[in-house]
Amino acid sequence: MNGKPPTTQEMVLRLLRADILTGLLRPGQQIIQESLASRYGVSRAPLREAMKVLEGEGQIIHSPHRGYFVTELDVGNLREVYRLREILEREAILAAIPNLTDTDIEAVAALADEVSAAASSGDLLAITLANRRFHFMIFEACRMPRLLRILTQLWDSTDVYRSVYFAATGSMELVAREHAGMLDALRARDAGEVNRWQDVHRDHALVSLAKAIGGTAKSGIG
């Protein structure tokens, strides 16, 4: 059995996330509830509930008397999120390495293959989801649930920009190379080298995204 079918709210939440992750709903864009409800084939009630969930995650914001908008970050906020990620991801990786088995690492490698396969097909949603699974399979081995909750919130808060980076020329070649470097370091159980690759990986995304939203980022923030 595959479990219960999704509720209408869960279905709408999934569709809304997909529209944000693929850039169909862009950062700063207003969410026209009537239009989306019609496109999803639902009433506005489950759409409003789904938007509340995404508002809690920081992916959309509500402006009084104006409505809901996809979250738009300035460069300063983006740097702050990535700096916090740097601190927490380093701790997660240090704690995770002793807990990862050979089987776990090969499962991470399979997810890297999924990212590459999705990149070959140009499927931004599949790239985004596979990339997140790749990183969180490593992080989750730290066995620190509070740290993981905060990391999840930080990743959620910048999901609106992930498709922007993955769609940029040359980004997926960098991603593939960086994932491969991380895997080699994981197999060697070298936490310092895993973190070095994670820092490089994060820094490339930050610099690209900062340029995309009209600013420049300091190198080395990660």
N, C-alpha and C positions, 0 to 999 in steps of 0.2 A: 504494500500500500504506500501511496505517496503523501499521505496525510490529508488534512482538510484542504479543500480548495480555498484560494484567497478570498477574503471579504472584498466588497466593493472598495472600501477605504484602502485596503492593502494594494489592490490592483491600481487604484488611482495614484497612490504614493509611488509605486514602482514606475508608472508611466511618467509622472512628474519628475522623478529623479533622472530617468532616462533623457527627458527633454533638456534638463539642465546639464547633464554630463556630456551630451553630444553637441551642446551649443545651440540647440534649437531655441531654447530660452537663454538669452545672453546676459552676462553681468550688466546690471542696471536696467534691464528691460522690465516694463510693467507686466504683471500677470493679469490678463483679462479673463476673469472667471467665467463669464458667459461663453466666451469663445472656447476655452479649454474644456469646460463641462460638455459642450456640444461635440467637440472633437473626440473626447473620451467616451461619449455616450452615457453620461451619468448626470445626476442632479448636482446642484452646487453644494449640498450638505457634505458628501464624502470628500469633495475637492477642498472645502474649507478645513476639514479635519486633517487632510494630508498636508495642507499648507501650514497648519499649526505645528505639525511634527517637524517640517523643514525649517520653520521659523526658530524652533527650539534648538535646532542643529546649527543655526547661523547661515543657512543656505539661502533663505529669503528673509526679507524684512517687511514690516508693516509700517506705512506712513499714514498717520491720522489724516482723514479727509481726502487721501489720495489713493490708497489701496496697497496692494502687495507688489513688491519688486524683487527681482533676483539680486542677491547681495553683490555689491560692487566694492572691492577693497582698494584703498590707496596703497602706494608703495610702502609707506610706513607700517601699515597694518600687516601687509604681506610679509615684510621682513620680521615683524614680531612673531607671527605664526611660525615661520621657518626657523627662527632662532629657538623658540620653545621646542619645536620638533627636534632640532639638533641635540639639545640637552637630553630630552627624554629618550630619543631613539638610541643614543649612545649607551645609556643605562640599560635599555631593554636588550640591546645586542650583547652587551657584556654579560648580562644575566642569562641570556638565552643560549649562548654557545655551549656551555657544559651540558645542557639538557637536550640538545639536538642529536638524534641518532642518525646513522647512515641512511636509514629509510626516510626519515624526516627530510634530510637534505635532498634526496632524490625526488621527493614530492615537491620541494621548492623548485628544483630544476625543471620538473614537468610544468610548473606554473610559468616559469620563464619561457618555455616553449610555447605555452598558450599566448603569452604576450606577443611573441614574434609571429605566431600564426595569425593573430588578430591584426597585427600591423600590416602583414602581407595582404590582408583582405580590405584594409582601410576602415575597419569597423571600430570607430572611436569608443563606443560604449563597451564593446568586448575588451578593447585594450585597457580601458580604465578599470574595469572590474578585475581583470586578470592581474594587472599590475598591483592593485590593492591587495589581492589575495597573496601574491608573491611576497610582498613586504610584511604583511601581517602574519603569515605563517611563521616567519622568523621571529617577529616581535612577541607573538603569543607564547613562544617557548620560554619567555622570561618568567612566566607564572606569577605575574604581578598585576592583578585585576584592576587596581586603581590607576596604575600607570597606563594600562591599555585603554581604559575608559577615556582618559585625558587625550591620549594619542588619537583615538577615534574621533573625538570632538575636533581636534586640530585638523585632521585630514578632511572631516566633513566641511569645515569652514572654508576650505579652498577647493572643494570639488567643482565649483562653478568655473574654475580656471584650468582644470586638468586637461580638458579637450583642446584648449587653446595651445597648451604646450605640446601635446601629442601630435597636433596637426601642423606644427611648425616644421619647416624644411630642416631635415637632418636630425631632428629630435629622436626619432625611433632608432636610428643607427647608434646614437649615444646611449640610449636606454639599453639596447641589446649588449653593447660592449660593457656597460657598467654592471648589468645583471650578471654577465659572464665573469667579471672580476670578483663580484661578491660570492658567486658560487665557488670559484677556485679557493677563495679565502675561507669559506664555510667548510669545504672539504678538508682544508688544512687545519681547521679549528683555530684560526688566527683571528681573534676578536678585533684586534687593532686594525688589521687589514680590511676586515669587513666594514668596520666603521669608517675607514679612509674612503672606501668605495661609496659608502652611503653618503658621506659628506660631499664627495664629488658629484654624485647623482643629484642630490638635493640642490647643490649650488647651481648646476646647469639649469635646473628647472626655475629656480628663483631669478636668475639673471634674465632668462628668456621671458618669464612672465612680467618682470618689472618693466622690460622694454615694451612689452605688448600693452601695458596699461599706462604707458606714457612717462616712465621714469627710468632710473638706472639704479642697480643694486650694487652694494659693495661686494667684491669678490671675497670669498672666504667665510661669508655668513653661513652658507650651507643650507 
